[in-house]
Amino acid sequence: MTKKKECEPACTCSVTEGCRVESVLTVDERGQMVLPKDVREKACIRPGDKLALISWEKDGSICCLALMKVENLSGMVKDVLGPLLNDTGRS
């Protein structure tokens, strides 16, 4: 029996490192798409997990979309907002 990969609880990557196209998805007429099984396994996404959809906007249009597990979102928010709060004298 093959042992399942243990999943890390928090993401340690940044937007600029390790980016690659994992797969190409098709959106059906109902607006739904399927994340391939191998991607779900590598990302440790399981039934019932909640994902946050993050977008980047440029010139009034969304130019990039990303998904991340909600449990990893708080770390990202702290990384982004922490320096801003320190600049205003709060922490």
N, C-alpha and C positions, 0 to 999 in steps of 0.2 A: 504494500500500500504506500502511495506517495504522500509525504507529509506536506500539508498546505503551508504556503509562505506566510510568515508572520507579518502583519501590517503595522507600520509605524503610525502612531496616533496623530502626528503633526507633520506638516510639509516643511521642508527646509530649503526648497529651491527658490530661486528668484525668477522674475519674468524674463531676464536676459540670458539665463543659462539653461541648456538642455532642451530648448524648444525644438519641436519637430512635428511633422504631420503624422499622426498615429493612424488615421483612416479618413476616408471620405464618406460622409453620411448623406443620405437622401431624405428630404422632408416630404412626407406624403400629403395627400389632399386635406388631411385633418390637422396638419402642422406637427405631426409626430415624427420622431426619428429613433433609431435604435443604436445604442452604444454597443459595439462588437464585444463579444464575450472575452476575448483576450485583453482588450483595453480595460474592461470592468475588473478582470482578475488582477492585472498589474496595478490598478489604482485602488484595489481592495474595496470596490463598490459592490454592495450587497443589497438584496431586496429590502426596502424600507429605509435605506439611507437617504438623507436629504442632501441635495446639491444646490449650491449657490451659482447663479449665472452672472458672470461679471463681464461688463462691456467696456470698451475703450471707444471714445468718440473723437472724431477729427472733422473739423469743418462742418459740424452739424449732422454728421452721419456716423452710425456705428461702423467702425472699421474692423473690430476684432471682438470675438466672444471667447470666454473661457468658462469651464466648469470646475468647481472645487467643492470638496465635502464641507458642509456647514461647520463641522467641528474644527476645521482648520481656519475658518474665516476670522475668528477672534484674534489669532496670532497675526494675521495679515493686517487687520485693522489697527492693532497696537503698533505694528512696524511702521505703518503709514502715518497714523495720528500722533504717535509718541513724540517725534521731533517737533511737531507743530505745537503740542501742549507744552513742551519744554521751552519753546521760544516765547510763549505767553506767560511763563512763570508758574504754570501748573504742571503737576505730574501725577 
